[in-house]
Amino acid sequence: MNWIKIPFLLLWRAWFYILQFSTIILMVPFLLILTAKESYYPTFWKLVRGWSFVLIYGMGFRLKKEIEEELDPNQSYLFCPNHASLMDPFVLIALSKNPIVFVGKKELVKIPIFGFFYKRVVIMVDRSSPKSRKRVYEMAKKKLKGGTSIGIFPEGLVPEDEVILAPFKNGAFNLAIEFQIPIVPQTYYDCKRLFSWDFFRGGMGTFRIKQHHFIDTIGLESKEDMEKVKQKTFDIIYNELSSDQLYMADTNRNK
């Protein structure tokens, strides 16, 4: 490790929280209005999407997208990216003009100010509670009827740095089959490398993202169908990440 870089990395990490907190404070009047009614959600989404670009570019990152299949603005989707860092939700928001509602952990409600608005716009889930999981289905159904898409990180957590991709939970795929909506696998190659939970690693750079061909769920209904689409989604993302790791390793060896 280059010890000279450590103070700069810590200052850069601190800047992320300063930027995030200060911009939330500036947006509070608008957030109070736009989270008051569900009909305001498309406008709220535009505000949050703009905020995501501020955070991404304000941290010195850039986005490089590869799109295998374009989104239909009149279609609801279930977005399934790999989870690699704190930046992942902002990357997903920045990528989609389609309004997305996230299914997220209830623990994030505890974050000051952020948590207040988080609980008003996110479908919160307590994975240890069957009652909570039932509520997720009810709320997702309501959101999807309004034309909103769903965003879930199917790993359910940010895995350790040495783990390429953690096993997927069933929830995302049960939702996709229940509501017969396409699954959109997305691979985030660089979020872990550039902005992992390790404060002594990372740096400014380009986030490469690949939006893969959608996985159709029309006509699927059984548990076996769910397992197949879950495995297919996992394999698509895992193979991309594995191939990229090998490519990056070879590139570094040849420098």
VENKASUL-V733951 format. One record per pair of residues at least 12 apart in sequence whose C-alpha atoms are under 10 Angstrom apart, sorted by sequence separation. I is the first residue (numbers start at 0). J is the second residue. D is the distance in whole Angstrom. If there is no record, write none. Layout:
i=<I;I>
j=<J;J>
d=<D;D>
//
This chain:
i=<79;105;122;123;153;154;155;189;192;193;216;30;33;78;88;105;108;122;153;154;155;193;215;29;103;104;122;153;154;155;190;192;214;103;108;122;123;152;153;154;155;189;190;191;214;30;101;105;107;122;152;153;155;189;190;29;30;78;104;105;106;121;122;153;154;188;189;190;214;102;103;104;105;106;152;153;188;189;190;214;101;102;103;104;105;106;151;152;153;187;188;189;213;26;100;101;102;103;104;105;122;151;187;188;26;76;78;99;100;101;102;103;104;105;150;151;186;187;188;211;75;77;99;100;101;102;103;104;149;186;187;72;74;75;76;77;78;185;186;187;212;23;26;72;73;75;77;185;186;211;70;72;149;184;185;186;211;70;71;72;149;184;185;210;23;70;122;183;184;185;209;22;62;121;122;163;183;184;185;121;126;182;183;184;64;182;183;184;209;19;22;55;62;149;160;181;182;183;19;22;54;62;103;148;150;159;160;181;182;183;102;148;149;150;158;180;181;182;19;55;136;140;144;157;180;181;182;18;19;51;54;55;135;139;143;160;180;181;18;53;54;102;159;160;179;180;181;51;52;102;136;140;143;158;159;160;179;180;16;19;51;52;55;101;132;136;140;157;158;159;178;179;15;18;50;51;100;135;139;157;175;176;177;178;179;15;18;49;51;52;53;175;176;177;179;48;51;52;136;175;176;179;15;47;48;50;51;52;100;136;175;176;177;178;14;15;48;49;50;51;99;100;176;177;14;48;49;99;126;172;175;176;177;47;48;175;176;12;47;48;176;182;11;45;48;99;100;101;102;103;173;182;184;185;11;44;45;48;98;99;100;101;102;103;173;176;177;184;188;97;98;99;100;101;102;103;173;176;183;184;186;187;48;97;98;99;100;101;102;172;175;182;185;186;44;45;47;97;98;99;100;101;102;104;173;174;184;185;186;188;189;44;45;98;99;103;104;172;173;176;184;186;187;188;44;45;95;102;169;172;173;175;186;187;188;44;171;172;185;186;189;41;43;44;170;172;173;188;41;42;44;169;172;173;188;41;169;172;40;41;92;171;172;40;91;170;40;169;172;168;88;167;88;166;167;88;166;87;167;77;167;75;76;166;75;102;165;74;75;82;83;102;164;75;76;77;78;79;80;81;82;87;164;75;76;77;78;79;80;81;82;83;74;75;76;77;78;79;80;81;82;84;85;164;165;73;74;75;76;77;78;79;80;81;82;83;84;163;164;72;73;74;75;76;77;78;79;80;81;82;83;84;163;164;72;78;79;81;82;83;163;44;81;82;83;84;153;164;43;81;83;163;164;163;83;153;154;40;83;153;83;163;34;37;81;82;34;36;37;81;82;31;35;81;27;31;34;35;27;30;34;81;33;24;31;23;24;27;23;20;20;79;20;23;78;79;19;77;91;77;91;77;78;90;77;76;87;90;77;76;77;75;76;77;78;79;80;81;84;87;75;76;77;78;79;80;81;82;83;86;87;37;40;41;75;76;77;78;79;80;81;82;83;84;85;86;41;74;75;76;77;78;79;80;81;83;84;85;38;40;74;75;76;77;78;79;80;81;83;84;86;87;37;82;83;84;86;81;82;83;84;85;86;83;84;85;83;84;85;83;84;70;83;84;94;68;90;94;91;90;66;87;65;86;65;64;80;80;60;80;79;78;60;60;78;58;77;76;77;70;68;69;60;61;62;63;64;65;66;67;68;69;59;60;61;62;63;64;65;66;67;68;69;70;58;59;60;61;62;63;64;65;66;67;68;69;58;59;60;61;62;63;64;65;66;67;68;58;59;60;61;62;63;64;65;66;67;56;55;56;56;55;55;80;81;79;80;79;81;80;81;79;81;12;13;12;11;12;10;9;12;8;9;11;12;8;9;11;7;8;11;5;6;8;5;8;4;5;7;8;4;2;1;0;0>
j=<91;117;134;135;165;166;167;201;204;205;228;43;46;91;101;118;121;135;166;167;168;206;228;43;117;118;136;167;168;169;204;206;228;118;123;137;138;167;168;169;170;204;205;206;229;46;117;121;123;138;168;169;171;205;206;46;47;95;121;122;123;138;139;170;171;205;206;207;231;120;121;122;123;124;170;171;206;207;208;232;120;121;122;123;124;125;170;171;172;206;207;208;232;46;120;121;122;123;124;125;142;171;207;208;47;97;99;120;121;122;123;124;125;126;171;172;207;208;209;232;97;99;121;122;123;124;125;126;171;208;209;95;97;98;99;100;101;208;209;210;235;47;50;96;97;99;101;209;210;235;95;97;174;209;210;211;236;96;97;98;175;210;211;236;50;97;149;210;211;212;236;50;90;149;150;191;211;212;213;150;155;211;212;213;94;212;213;214;239;50;53;86;93;180;191;212;213;214;51;54;86;94;135;180;182;191;192;213;214;215;135;181;182;183;191;213;214;215;53;89;170;174;178;191;214;215;216;53;54;86;89;90;170;174;178;195;215;216;54;89;90;138;195;196;215;216;217;88;89;139;173;177;180;195;196;197;216;217;54;57;89;90;93;139;170;174;178;195;196;197;216;217;54;57;89;90;139;174;178;196;214;215;216;217;218;55;58;89;91;92;93;215;216;217;219;89;92;93;177;216;217;220;57;89;90;92;93;94;142;178;217;218;219;220;57;58;91;92;93;94;142;143;219;220;58;92;93;143;170;216;219;220;221;92;93;220;221;58;93;94;222;228;58;92;95;146;147;148;149;150;220;229;231;232;59;92;93;96;146;147;148;149;150;151;221;224;225;232;236;146;147;148;149;150;151;152;222;225;232;233;235;236;98;147;148;149;150;151;152;222;225;232;235;236;95;96;98;148;149;150;151;152;153;155;224;225;235;236;237;239;240;96;97;150;151;155;156;224;225;228;236;238;239;240;97;98;148;155;222;225;226;228;239;240;241;98;225;226;239;240;243;96;98;99;225;227;228;243;97;98;100;225;228;229;244;98;226;229;98;99;150;229;230;99;150;229;100;229;232;229;150;229;151;229;230;152;230;152;232;143;233;142;143;233;143;170;233;143;144;151;152;171;233;145;146;147;148;149;150;151;152;157;234;146;147;148;149;150;151;152;153;154;146;147;148;149;150;151;152;153;154;156;157;236;237;146;147;148;149;150;151;152;153;154;155;156;157;236;237;146;147;148;149;150;151;152;153;154;155;156;157;158;237;238;147;153;154;156;157;158;238;120;157;158;159;160;229;240;120;158;160;240;241;241;162;232;233;120;163;233;164;244;116;119;163;164;117;119;120;164;165;115;119;165;112;116;119;120;113;116;120;167;120;112;119;112;113;116;113;111;112;171;113;116;171;172;113;171;185;172;187;174;175;187;175;175;187;190;178;178;179;178;179;180;181;182;183;184;187;190;179;180;181;182;183;184;185;186;187;190;191;142;145;146;180;181;182;183;184;185;186;187;188;189;190;191;147;180;181;182;183;184;185;186;187;189;190;191;145;147;181;182;183;184;185;186;187;188;190;191;193;194;145;190;191;192;194;190;191;192;193;194;195;193;194;195;194;195;196;195;196;183;196;197;208;183;206;210;208;208;185;206;185;206;186;187;208;209;190;210;210;210;193;194;213;194;213;213;214;210;209;210;202;203;204;205;206;207;208;209;210;211;202;203;204;205;206;207;208;209;210;211;212;213;202;203;204;205;206;207;208;209;210;211;212;213;203;204;205;206;207;208;209;210;211;212;213;204;205;206;207;208;209;210;211;212;213;203;203;204;205;205;206;232;233;232;233;233;236;236;237;236;240;194;198;198;198;199;198;198;201;198;199;201;202;199;200;202;199;200;203;198;199;201;199;202;199;200;202;203;200;199;199;199;200>
d=<10;9;9;7;9;6;7;10;10;8;8;7;9;8;9;8;10;6;8;5;7;8;9;8;9;10;9;5;6;10;10;10;7;9;9;10;10;9;5;9;10;9;9;10;10;9;10;9;9;7;9;8;10;7;6;9;9;10;9;9;9;10;8;8;10;10;5;8;8;10;6;9;5;9;10;6;7;6;9;8;8;6;6;6;6;9;9;8;9;7;6;8;9;9;7;5;5;5;5;6;10;6;6;6;9;9;9;10;6;6;6;6;7;9;9;10;8;5;8;10;8;9;10;7;8;7;9;8;9;6;7;10;9;9;9;10;9;7;5;9;10;10;9;8;8;9;10;6;7;8;8;6;9;8;5;8;9;9;8;9;9;6;6;10;9;8;9;7;6;9;9;8;8;10;10;10;7;7;10;10;10;10;7;7;8;9;5;8;9;9;9;8;9;10;7;10;6;7;9;9;9;9;10;9;10;10;9;6;5;9;8;10;10;9;10;10;5;7;9;7;9;9;10;9;9;5;8;9;7;9;8;8;9;8;8;8;7;6;7;10;10;10;9;9;8;6;8;9;8;9;9;9;9;10;9;9;5;7;10;10;5;8;9;9;8;7;7;9;10;10;9;5;7;8;8;7;9;9;9;9;10;9;9;9;7;9;9;10;9;9;10;9;6;10;8;8;7;6;9;7;7;9;8;9;9;9;6;10;8;9;9;8;9;10;9;7;9;9;9;10;9;9;6;7;8;6;8;10;9;9;9;6;10;8;5;10;9;9;9;9;10;9;8;9;8;9;7;9;7;9;9;10;10;9;10;8;10;8;8;6;6;6;6;7;9;8;10;6;10;9;5;5;5;5;6;9;8;7;9;9;8;9;9;7;6;5;6;6;8;10;9;8;9;6;10;8;10;7;9;6;9;9;10;9;9;10;8;7;9;8;10;8;9;10;10;9;9;9;6;9;7;10;9;6;8;8;10;10;10;6;9;10;7;8;10;6;10;8;10;7;10;10;9;8;10;10;10;7;8;9;9;8;7;9;9;6;8;6;8;9;9;8;10;9;8;10;9;7;9;8;9;7;9;10;8;9;9;9;9;10;7;10;9;8;7;10;9;9;9;9;10;9;8;9;9;10;8;9;8;9;6;10;10;6;8;6;6;6;7;6;8;10;7;6;5;5;5;6;6;7;7;10;9;8;9;7;8;5;6;6;6;6;7;7;8;9;7;10;6;9;9;8;8;8;7;8;6;9;9;7;5;9;7;10;10;9;9;9;5;7;10;10;9;8;9;10;9;8;9;10;8;7;9;7;10;10;10;8;9;9;9;9;7;10;9;8;10;10;9;7;9;10;8;9;9;8;7;10;10;7;7;9;10;8;10;8;9;9;7;9;9;8;8;10;9;9;9;7;9;9;9;8;10;9;6;8;8;9;10;10;10;10;9;7;9;7;8;8;10;7;10;6;6;6;6;6;7;9;8;7;9;9;10;10;6;5;5;5;5;4;6;8;9;9;8;9;9;8;8;6;6;6;6;6;6;8;6;9;9;9;9;10;7;9;7;9;7;9;6;5;10;10;9;9;5;9;7;10;8;9;9;7;9;10;6;7;8;5;8;7;7;9;9;10;9;9;9;9;10;9;9;10;10;10;10;10;10;10;10;9;10;10;9;10;10;10;10;9;10;10;10;9;9;8;9;7;8;8;8;8;7;9;8;5;6;6;6;6;6;6;6;7;9;9;9;5;5;5;5;5;5;5;5;5;5;9;7;7;5;6;6;6;6;6;7;5;7;9;9;7;9;7;9;8;8;8;9;9;10;10;10;10;9;9;9;8;10;9;7;8;9;9;9;9;10;7;9;9;10;7;10;7;7;10;9;6;10;8;10;7;9;9;9;8;6;7;9;9;10;10;9;9;10;9;9>
//
